[in-house]
Amino acid sequence: MTRRIALSVLSLVLALLVLAVVPLGISITARENDSFREETAARARTVASAAEEHLSDHRSDADAREQLDAAAARGDCAQVYDAHGTLLYATPCPTGALPPGAPAEVLRTGKPQSAQRDDRLTLAVPIGDTVPPSGALVYSRSTDGLDEQLLAIWGWLSLCALGALGAGVLVAVRLARWVSRPLVDLDETAARLGEGRLDARATVTRGPPEVRRLATTFNTMASRTENLMHGHRAVIADVSHQLRTPLTALRLRLDLLAADADPETAQELGGAQDEIARLSRLVDGLLAVARAENSVPRQVAVRLDAVVADRIAAWEPVAEERGVRLATQGPAGLTALLTSGDLEQVLDNLFANALDAVPTGGRIVVRAVPDPKQGEVLLSVVDDGPGMDEAARERAFRRFDTGRASGTGLGLAIVHRLVTANGGRAALEPTPGGGLTVRLWLLAAPVASRSERRERRDRRDRPND
């Protein structure tokens, strides 16, 4: 943003300078050219007047010679012709400085002529007011001084423009920083808040009034979010404590009663214990959903193959007891951005649901496939159980929605909340040939550079002091 604002201001300043300096330079150049031409014409008229006294009035030519000497001293060239085109007087001039045909044209028409070529301005003027005139004067003046003066004028204009541009650069940079720095600070603060640092606050003492108001509003929102999060966490902790304690006490009392009860009563108490166990699982599921909805993810790079292998090892005894095979497929080394512990909880819920649904002799396969174009990793849990119909799949991620008499209907809801909280997506699809496939699209972790991998390896291999 700083660069864009600075470039925009500099472009505006540069456009204003061009629109101001170039027309001013052109105007000054035209004025100096006109002034040079008028001054040359005035000098020519002075010499012509002195020559007219000699040619028309037959006076002494001393005044005319004096004016010609003054013109020669200034470096100008002058030639005086009589009415017949005969050269009477001339100053020393460079070869080719005076056009040869100018006097004849002036004597014929009685009108002044002018020409500018190379580095000289030449004027041919009639001597006297009669037609035909009593003579002609060709006066030539070098434009070297004019060119030097114009070059100096354009140089000063360029220096002034560069100075103004430098001042514009300074103002543009300071203005851009004044506007952008509070926004950058606000962006960094929002990122820290999104990472779970609920005490992050933006600075409200810098920048334009609108940005300061935005920072104040953001801080108010952050404070309310922090209070809500702390309140939710407190409620979750209180509910966890208040519900688990009486349920545990009730289960212990039922165990004591069942130990001394007759068979019929013991059977009834066993049913009550099953309901208490189901209620405990329901409370645990509700607390897990609440934590998933109210937690702020702090994502780290998670090795999928390592976590999958760990959870398969943990569920292998249960799967063997039920006659179900657990397997994994996919390349090693895939990593995803997830909150620590979330993937374990997701896989636990998926394995628990699949093991309840897959019959003896069935199979559960976990597959991981990278998708570099989307920057994701596709993790699939495929089983060959009875599966779900389309209507059941559409509502499976809702709370308490279960197609079985047992279960709480919270497992897939927990999976959906945890995956979406980490920026991923979840979907249910039928397995070809029968069964259910749970697909999880997870954000792929950025690939570490070779130097970063080497540094981590050296840090891991370095012995502890």
C-alpha positions, 0 to 999 in steps of 0.5 A, a space after each residue: 500500500 505504501 508503494 501504491 500511495 507514494 507512486 500515485 502522489 508522485 504521478 500526480 506531482 509529476 503530471 502537475 510539474 509537466 503541465 506547469 513547467 513545459 508550457 512555462 518554458 515554451 512561453 519564456 522561449 517564445 517571449 525571448 525569441 520575440 524580444 531578440 527579433 524586436 531588438 534586432 529589428 530596432 538595431 537595423 532601423 537605427 542603422 537604416 535611419 543613419 544611412 537614410 540621411 546620407 542617401 536621401 538627404 545627401 548629408 555626411 556618411 559619418 553617422 552611418 559609419 559610426 552606427 556600422 562600427 557600433 554594430 561591428 563592435 557588437 559582433 553584428 553584420 551589416 551591409 548598406 546598398 544604394 537604390 541601384 543595389 550597389 554595396 556602399 558600406 559593410 562590416 566584417 562578416 563571416 562567409 555566407 552570413 548574409 544572403 546575397 539575394 535579399 537586397 534586390 528583393 527589398 529594392 524591388 518590393 520595398 518590403 522588409 524580409 527576414 530569414 533565420 538559418 543556422 545560428 544567425 537571424 538576418 533582416 533586410 529592410 528598406 532605407 527610407 519611406 519612398 517606393 522604391 526605397 533609396 536603399 536597402 540594409 541587410 542586418 544579421 545577428 548571431 543567435 549564440 547568446 540567445 541559445 545560451 540564455 534559453 539553455 540557462 532558462 531551461 536549466 533553471 526550470 529543470 532544477 526547480 522541477 527536480 527540487 519540486 519533485 524531490 519535495 513531492 517524493 518526500 511528501 508522498 513517502 511520508 503521506 504513504 507511511 502515515 496512512 499505511 503504517 496504521 493499516 499494516 499494524 491493524 492487519 498484523 493485529 488482526 492476524 494475531 487475533 486470528 491466531 488465538 492471541 485474544 489480547 492483541 490490540 491495534 494502536 489508535 494514536 497514528 494515521 488519519 482520523 478514519 483509520 484511528 476510528 477503524 482501529 478503535 472499532 477493531 479494538 472494541 470488537 476484539 475486546 468483546 470477542 475476548 470476553 465472549 471466548 472467555 465466557 464460553 470457555 468458562 461455561 464449558 469448564 463449568 458444564 464439564 465439571 457440573 455434569 461429569 461429577 454427578 454422572 460419575 457419582 450416579 454410576 458408582 451408586 448404581 454399581 453398588 446397588 447392582 452388586 447386592 441386587 437380585 437378578 431381575 433388579 440387576 438387569 434393570 440397573 444394568 439398563 440404567 447404567 447403559 443409559 448413564 454411559 450413553 449420557 456421558 458420551 453425549 455430554 462428552 460429545 457436546 463439550 467437544 462440539 462446543 470446544 471446536 466451535 469456540 476455539 481459535 485455531 493455532 495451526 501447525 504443520 502436521 504429518 498426516 502419515 504419522 498421525 494416521 499410523 498412530 491412530 490406526 495403532 491405537 484402534 487396531 485392538 478394537 478392529 481385531 476384536 470385531 474382525 475389521 481390517 485397518 489399512 492406509 494408502 498414499 505417499 509419505 511426508 504429506 503435511 497439512 495445517 491443523 491445530 495440534 490434536 484436531 486430526 487425532 480427534 477427527 480420526 478417532 470419531 471417524 474410526 469409532 463410527 466406521 467400526 460401529 457400522 462395518 460388519 465382521 470381515 470388513 475393511 477401513 482404508 485411510 487414503 491421502 492424496 495431494 492436490 497442489 493446484 488447490 493447495 490442499 491435501 485430500 484425506 479419505 476414510 473409506 469403509 465397505 459397511 452399509 453406507 448411507 442414503 443421500 438424505 442421511 448424508 445431507 443431514 449427517 453433519 447435524 447434531 444428534 442426527 443418527 440413523 442408529 438406536 445407539 450413538 449420540 449423533 455427534 461424531 460427524 458433527 465434531 469432525 465437520 466443526 474441527 475441519 471447517 475451523 481449520 479452513 478445510 472442507 468435509 463431505 460424505 460420498 458413497 463408496 463404489 461397491 457399497 459403504 461410506 467415504 468421508 472426504 476431508 480437504 485440508 490446507 496443505 502446509 507450505 513446503 520448507 526450503 532446503 535450508 530450513 529442512 537442514 536447520 531443523 535436522 541439525 537442531 534435531 540431531 544436536 545433543 542436548 547440553 
